[in-house]
Amino acid sequence: MQTASRPVPKSAIPITNPNAPKPTPPPPSSTPNGNGEATTPDVNHPSSTVAPIAEAPRPSNKAVIPSNTWHSLDMGGVALKSLPSTSSLWSLSFLSNLYLNHNALTVIPPEISSLKHLELLDLSANQLRQLPKQIGMLTNLKEFYVFDNLLQTLPGELGTLHQLQCLGVEGNPLDHQLKQIVQEKGTTALIAYLRDSCPVPSPPPARIQKSLLTPAERAALYPSTTLSASPNPAGHEEPETLSALCYNILCEKYATERLYGYTPQWALDWDYRKELILGEISGYNADFLCLQEVDGRQYDEFFTPRLEAKDYTGVYFQKSRAKTMGSESEREKVDGCATFYRSSSFQLVESRLIEFSALAMQRTDFKKTEDMFNRVLGKDNIGSICLFEHRQTGTRVIVANAHIHWNPDYSDVKLVQVALLMDEIDKNAESFAKLPPRKELERTPPVYTDGTKIPIILAADLNSVPESGVYEFLSTGVLAKDHPEFKGHTYGRYTSEGLKHRFGLKSSYNVGGSIPDKDSSQHKHKLTPNGNPYPSSTKKDIPASNKGELLPLTNFTPSFQGVLDYIWYSQGNLAVNSVLDTIDEAYLEKSVGFPNAHFPSDHVCIMAEFRVKPPKDTTVQTNGTSRPTLPKTPSH
């Protein structure tokens, strides 16, 4: 990239009729970006975020601009002296080109940030002494011209314009250092300098633990925690609780400047991010921590020792390609799924690696077609299943952790992977239910007559939005054999009979629009760094959306904002007490995407607290037998 040259001065041009037919614009050129690479997403990138440097080939919540709609507006040379913040111009969010050059503007209002689709902005030959920092929100900008103004400096927030290819600043009394950078090193270097030297904004308010119980329900279930409640009635036993956290932490290997060009380099550095991650996951004090994109080295050298000091023990499996690496240094860079559990409360009975490609290969009903090899067997995504017993109560819980394939063009593969995962959960649940309870317990342990009676938690980066077939399958227990997301491919019984599971799962964040009174301080808490709650009622609620999902997003980049991560639970034996609420809405509106100084991953940490519903049959049936080892399922 080089500094843009000054365009030829224009004479006055009237505003054209926006409804008049326009010729179809030529396709954009494949101009390389400032890093010497084309702005084409890396289709092999296994992270859920494809390439923030360009519009990613994934579900998008951005407006789709019809090809026959006008997309450029020329208001150059019409003697404009001001643009009020109430101007209807700011409602034209579909614009990709805006010309305001050769006017008499002295101020550009911050409302310009609403023009999210702008790729070209020309403010040349005005009387601007400063630029609003909100221009940094226009992350699709590729050309930005401010020739012949009165600018002495540029706001650091312009550093988020990671797709900018041409910046025209000639003809301004610009600061010597900025002028020198742009003249000697070009646009890319100047944007990087602004990005890395931009002042860090104020952090958002602490996320709150949002109760899904009404005050009356909480008082009835947990009278000892309610200040105004009467003493705990004799014989009343408060429900047992457990909590789970899910977090795709963004593996060090994937956190590159090419993919996250809007993030300051120091904030992208792993040594900075890992401390934020550790503080967040340990500070929320959950019983189970389900992490995705944890590489082998960081699991062994960082997370395990630091979390062991906080009463956590880990179970870790790497993605399948680790087996093909020739050296240990290569293997330790491969990421996988890590599940940490509170070792003083839970005992690990068994853990299983779920390799989707290996399971698919073993199925006799899956024909070994070209589609199978090219679409399913070549993906190295994994999951894990851990079987736990509570050390004091004997309550059992199955915790599954998974990272599903990211590419939206492979929706059929996502369905197959999740279906295989549910089949494996079913097999392991049945084996677990047959295991006799331990004898050395403080109270009579529960008895599970079959696998569906055991509490199940599935914490995963599903790379699937709430409108997807994956969500439909998990939430309803069935999916039609001819569902369009199978894309006409054949996958044995999955496409001849459809998908089924029998666990009655629900997303813990699916509130269906029903949220307790937001002003009640008895059920709304901030989480302090050590995990202790204290009352708060100042957080602004964000309406439920995404088919009832409370959070508006769990993945936040310039090219995508939406829900991809979930904590599912079995409704027959668990109920949700509370969930970790959304990030402050005002903070999100001022951010272009994550990671940043305050959020170390492009994903958002989610957490839920559950209460256990005891099984109806609590008769202990040991038959005097010793406690056997669980029968092994086929090794994958």
Order of alpha helices (4+ residues) and beta strands (2+ residues): beta-beta-beta-beta-beta-alpha-alpha-beta-alpha-beta-alpha-alpha-beta-alpha-beta-alpha-beta-beta-alpha-beta-beta-alpha-beta-alpha-beta-alpha-beta-beta-beta-beta-beta-beta-beta-beta-alpha-beta
